[in-house]
Amino acid sequence: MSTVSEIEEAISSLPQEEFWKLAEWFDERKADAWDARIEADADAGKLDFLWEQAQREIATGQTTDMDAFLADKELSR
């Protein structure tokens, strides 16, 4: 199998149990790829702006304490 359409056709013909097994494998593979990308971006400093933004928001009082957040039914929906 070398094309996406061939793979899709093969997947379409799988028994349900095998389909769900493949779906689980695919989900795990996607999660691993996502984790690797986030880690690489963090190592490269591409996410530093998020930490800087959080520090500014904390310094200016724009954050909510976790306990207050969890106690507030409107916020924690």
Backbone torsions as a table, in degrees:
resi	resn	phi	psi	omega
1	MET	NA	122.0	-175.9
2	SER	-127.3	-8.8	179.8
3	THR	-119.2	157.4	179.3
4	VAL	-61.3	-41.2	-179.2
5	SER	-63.7	-36.8	176.6
6	GLU	-66.1	-40.8	178.7
7	ILE	-65.5	-43.9	178.2
8	GLU	-59.9	-42.2	179.4
9	GLU	-63.0	-42.7	178.8
10	ALA	-64.2	-41.7	179.2
11	ILE	-64.1	-40.5	179.7
12	SER	-60.3	-27.2	-177.5
13	SER	-93.6	0.4	-179.9
14	LEU	-69.7	145.9	169.9
15	PRO	-62.8	153.8	-174.6
16	GLN	-54.5	-43.7	-179.0
17	GLU	-61.0	-42.4	178.3
18	GLU	-68.2	-37.2	177.3
19	PHE	-59.0	-47.3	-178.2
20	TRP	-67.8	-33.1	175.4
21	LYS	-63.5	-44.3	177.3
22	LEU	-65.4	-41.5	179.6
23	ALA	-60.8	-41.6	177.9
24	GLU	-63.6	-44.1	177.8
25	TRP	-60.3	-44.2	-178.6
26	PHE	-64.4	-43.3	177.9
27	ASP	-59.4	-43.6	178.6
28	GLU	-63.4	-41.6	179.5
29	ARG	-64.3	-42.6	177.6
30	LYS	-62.8	-43.1	180.0
31	ALA	-63.1	-42.1	178.2
32	ASP	-63.2	-41.3	179.2
33	ALA	-65.7	-41.0	177.9
34	TRP	-62.3	-47.4	179.6
35	ASP	-59.2	-42.4	-179.8
36	ALA	-64.9	-39.1	179.7
37	ARG	-67.0	-44.6	178.9
38	ILE	-61.8	-44.2	179.6
39	GLU	-62.3	-43.0	178.8
40	ALA	-64.5	-42.5	178.7
41	ASP	-64.2	-41.2	178.3
42	ALA	-64.4	-45.1	179.0
43	ASP	-61.4	-32.7	-178.8
44	ALA	-84.3	-1.8	178.6
45	GLY	83.1	7.1	-177.5
46	LYS	-70.1	-16.3	-179.1
47	LEU	-106.8	4.3	-178.9
48	ASP	-57.5	-33.1	-179.2
49	PHE	-60.9	-30.3	178.7
50	LEU	-67.8	-42.4	177.7
51	TRP	-64.9	-41.3	179.1
52	GLU	-63.1	-42.0	177.7
53	GLN	-63.1	-43.5	179.1
54	ALA	-62.5	-41.8	179.0
55	GLN	-62.7	-40.6	177.9
56	ARG	-63.8	-43.3	-179.2
57	GLU	-65.4	-38.6	177.1
58	ILE	-65.3	-45.2	-177.8
59	ALA	-64.2	-30.8	-177.8
60	THR	-98.6	8.8	175.8
61	GLY	71.7	26.5	-178.7
62	GLN	-92.2	12.4	-179.1
63	THR	-111.7	165.1	177.8
64	THR	-116.7	133.0	176.1
65	ASP	-58.3	139.2	-176.4
66	MET	-56.9	-43.0	179.7
67	ASP	-63.0	-40.5	178.2
68	ALA	-66.0	-40.6	178.8
69	PHE	-60.6	-48.0	-178.1
70	LEU	-67.3	-29.3	179.7
71	ALA	-78.7	-21.8	-178.1
72	ASP	-86.5	109.1	-176.0
73	LYS	-61.8	-33.7	179.4
74	GLU	-68.6	-40.6	-177.3
75	LEU	-76.1	-36.1	-170.3
76	SER	-92.7	16.6	177.8
77	ARG	-65.1	NA	NA
